[in-house]
Amino acid sequence: MPFSSLGLSKALIEVIAEQNYAQPYPIQLEAIPAILKGKDLLGIARTGSGKTAGYVLPILEMLQHQEPTKNRYIKTLVLVPSRELAVQVGEVFQLFASRIPRKVKIRAVFGGVSVNPQMMQMIGTDILVATPGRLLDLVSSNAVKLSKVNTLVVDEADKMLNLGFKEEMNSIFTLLPAERQNLLFSATLSNEVITIKELLLKDPGIIRIDEEDTYIEHIRQVGYYIENERKGPLLRYLIKKENMQQVLVFVSSIKRADNVVNKLYINGIDAEALHSERSQGGRTTALKNFKSGKLRVSTSKFSIR
Ligand code: AMP
């Protein structure tokens, strides 16, 4: 079934075509019509499944039929676990909203940067993408009001719980009106995610996208079983031999992320670490350079709790 049969208007279909999305991904096929019907939804899907466009498109469709926001009462709230995801989701909203005839104000807020500029931007915001802690800061300074939210999205719920945001999330839920649409996305269905599901969702549609159905193409997975002291030399050898141009290295700690960067650097390979002990500005620039191909290697702590 093509995107044009899913109930999306011309302004959205045009951007989808510009992005060369030939067909809806499975999660989009199910999620878009269900969300447009006003249903609550539980999506068990990983990054790579296309889940972001799966909720961004119907939310923008519904928003076109609502009055623009003029005050601090936001309509759509998207909770995400990290600054990086907040920026990314904000960008997907901006992209797909670009041809909508009425102005849609979208803002992404997260901690680690000054709160004042974010406070000033809240008036007239239709869609707010936020990490939980910073959202509560903005609520407590009256910069934003949540009592008229009509659509709540919780993205990467399992990660949010792993990062210890449970209390903040519960505080946020108590500030929302009873009548609203709830969309919950998680890569896994842990007991804690089930608790949130029970708390938030009323008679939800449930979509489960298995790993094989996700469209992460062109990925070849290879494992090397070697001693610790040979890991660094092997990494450098592979980067050079295979002429790898964009390499993301996950390591077990912040210290290791810095060590790997230093070793690569000494060996003439351009690398930077992405971790929480760096300033937000440093992280943003490193990520931007990595995405654009200016920076060859980025190292990051892989956190499982
Ligand atoms: P997500 O799982 O939302 O992070 O999306 C993963 C990637 O898939 C993003 O780079 C999207 O731009 C891309 N994508 C999403 N939907 C489609 C589609 N229907 N066709 C092609 N690419 C898509």
Boltz pocket constraint, residues with backbone or C-beta under 6 A from the ligand:
constraints:
  - pocket:
      binder: B
      contacts: [[A, 19], [A, 20], [A, 21], [A, 22], [A, 23], [A, 24], [A, 25], [A, 28], [A, 46], [A, 47], [A, 48], [A, 49], [A, 50], [A, 51], [A, 52], [A, 53], [A, 215]]
      max_distance: 6.0
